[in-house]
Each structure stands twice: as C-alpha cells, then as structure tokens.
C-alpha cells in the first residue's frame, strides 16, 4: 500500500526521506554512454597479427543527483576497465583503461603503454567483436550517508573480417 503525505517546506518537521532511496532514484537516471570501439587496422585484419582496439566513446565518469526537501543523494559511476572478446576467433583481452590508437612507434609487437589488442586465431567474415565497460557505482548523501551500489555495464558490438596469409616455400 502506498502512502502520500505533504510537509510544507517551512515546516520544522524532520526530513522523512531515506537518502538511500534517493540514491536508487538517482541511479535509475544514469544513462551509460554508447560504447564505440575503434580498431587498427581499421578495415580487414589478419590472423596472428595484433589488432589494436580502443574506445572512441564510452569512457567517462557519470553522476546524477536526487533531492527531496533537505535530503539529497548523488550517485557516481566510474569506468573500471574495458573487456574485448571475439566470438571464438581470438582470446579475449581485458585492459585497465580505454586503450589508445596504434602508432608507427608501436611497431608490430605486443601493446604497451596503455595499448590494448586482440590476436585473431582464425580467418572469417563477420566475426563478432564485443566490448564491455563495467562502471563501479557508489553514492554519497546528506547526513554522511553513502556506500556501494555495485556495477553497471555499457556494451557494444561490431563485426570484422579476418584474413589469413598463406605462404608456400620450395627448397
């Protein structure tokens, strides 16, 4: 059963709203960004070569606040890591940040200095690549209230064509 009541703003009555309930309201207003993945090489890629991946969008801290009278709660969602996987064609990779674009100085070696990459193990067209960015959600509120609200996850998908170079050696 729902109860509704009205308390005038100038009333000396104490605030009757639990800041945690306001935190849940603020959390429901958070809209995680659309995750958009970039790759290098940007077109087709190759078996056993590093395909660098990074986020073009989807890596930013978010916040929302809900208020009722003198009671308030602010929820903050912070990206934690980026997880990239490819439907059985590559071993997934987890990166501590949003990755970064490949540069010629990186050469053909394994990613370093914030780089993130997949290595495809088989060729094919339309190989699904998915990315997930978990956000740690916490809240603070009036009266020193606060705590952990768990995790929300932003996701995205795309497909890629992976080519395989074949070489024949004759002695």
C-alpha positions in Angstrom: 0.0 0.0 0.0 1.4 3.4 -1.0 1.0 6.4 1.3 1.3 10.0 0.3 1.7 13.0 2.6 2.7 16.6 2.3 5.0 18.6 4.5 5.3 22.3 4.0 8.8 23.5 3.1 8.9 25.8 6.1 7.9 23.0 8.4 10.0 22.2 11.4 9.3 18.5 10.9 12.4 16.4 10.3 13.2 15.1 6.8 11.4 11.7 6.4 13.1 10.5 3.2 15.9 7.9 3.4 18.9 9.1 1.4 19.4 5.6 0.1 16.0 5.7 -1.6 17.1 8.9 -3.3 20.4 7.2 -4.3 18.3 4.5 -6.0 16.3 7.1 -7.8 19.4 8.9 -8.9 20.9 5.6 -10.1 17.9 5.0 -12.3 18.5 8.3 -14.1 22.1 7.4 -15.1 22.4 6.6 -18.8 25.6 4.8 -19.7 27.2 6.1 -22.9 27.1 4.1 -26.1 30.3 2.2 -26.4 32.0 2.7 -29.7 35.2 0.6 -30.5 37.9 1.7 -32.9 40.5 -0.6 -34.4 43.8 -0.6 -36.1 43.9 -1.8 -38.8 40.5 -0.2 -39.3 39.3 -2.4 -42.2 40.1 -6.1 -42.5 42.6 -7.5 -40.1 44.9 -10.6 -40.2 45.3 -13.9 -38.3 48.1 -13.8 -35.7 48.7 -10.0 -36.1 47.8 -7.6 -33.3 44.6 -5.7 -33.9 44.7 -2.7 -31.7 41.4 -1.7 -30.1 40.4 1.5 -28.2 37.2 3.3 -27.2 36.1 6.2 -29.4 33.3 6.8 -26.8 32.1 5.3 -23.7 34.8 6.1 -21.1 33.7 8.9 -18.8 32.6 9.3 -15.2 28.9 10.0 -14.8 26.8 11.4 -11.9 23.2 12.1 -11.0 21.6 13.7 -8.0 18.1 13.3 -6.5 16.6 15.6 -3.8 13.6 15.7 -1.6 13.4 18.7 0.7 16.7 18.9 2.6 17.7 15.3 1.8 19.8 14.5 -1.2 21.9 11.7 -2.7 24.5 11.8 -5.5 25.4 8.7 -7.5 28.7 8.4 -9.3 29.6 5.8 -11.9 33.2 5.4 -12.9 34.6 3.2 -15.7 36.8 0.4 -14.4 38.2 -1.5 -17.4 37.5 -2.5 -20.9 36.9 -6.1 -21.9 37.0 -7.1 -25.6 36.2 -10.5 -27.0 35.7 -12.0 -30.4 33.3 -14.9 -30.9 35.8 -17.8 -30.7 38.3 -16.3 -33.2 40.6 -14.7 -30.6 41.4 -14.9 -26.9 39.6 -12.0 -25.1 41.6 -9.2 -23.6 41.0 -7.0 -20.5 42.5 -3.5 -20.4 42.8 -1.3 -17.4 41.7 1.7 -19.4 40.1 2.7 -22.7 43.1 1.7 -24.8 44.8 4.0 -27.3 45.3 4.2 -31.0 48.3 2.4 -32.6 51.2 4.5 -33.8 54.1 3.6 -36.0 56.4 3.8 -32.9 54.5 0.8 -31.6 55.7 -1.4 -34.4 54.3 -5.0 -34.7 54.9 -6.0 -31.1 52.6 -6.6 -28.2 50.8 -3.5 -26.9 52.4 -1.4 -24.1 51.8 2.0 -22.5 48.0 1.8 -22.4 47.6 -0.1 -25.7 45.1 -2.9 -26.0 44.9 -5.5 -28.8 43.4 -8.8 -29.9 45.1 -11.5 -31.9 42.8 -13.5 -34.1 43.4 -17.2 -34.4 41.3 -18.0 -37.4 40.1 -16.2 -40.5 36.5 -15.5 -41.4 33.9 -12.8 -42.4 31.5 -11.3 -39.9 33.4 -12.3 -36.8 31.7 -10.7 -33.9 33.7 -8.4 -31.6 32.1 -7.3 -28.4 33.2 -4.8 -25.8 32.1 -4.3 -22.2 32.9 -1.5 -19.9 31.9 -2.1 -16.3 31.2 1.0 -14.2 31.6 1.0 -10.4 28.6 2.8 -8.9 28.8 4.5 -5.5 26.7 7.1 -3.7 27.0 9.9 -1.1 24.1 11.6 0.6 23.0 14.1 3.2 23.9 13.3 6.8 27.1 11.5 5.8 25.3 8.6 4.2 26.8 6.7 1.3 28.0 3.4 0.0 28.5 1.0 -2.9 25.7 0.3 -5.4 27.5 -2.4 -7.4 28.3 -2.4 -11.1 26.5 -1.2 -14.3 27.9 -2.3 -17.7 28.0 -0.5 -21.0 28.3 -2.8 -24.1 28.8 -2.6 -27.8 29.3 -5.0 -30.8 30.6 -4.9 -34.3 31.9 -7.4 -36.8 35.2 -7.8 -38.6 36.7 -9.7 -41.5 39.9 -11.6 -40.6 42.2 -12.6 -43.5 44.9 -15.2 -43.5 48.1 -15.0 -45.5 49.2 -18.3 -47.0 52.8 -18.8 -48.0 54.4 -21.7 -49.9 58.1 -22.3 -49.6 60.0 -24.5 -52.0 63.5 -25.7 -51.4 
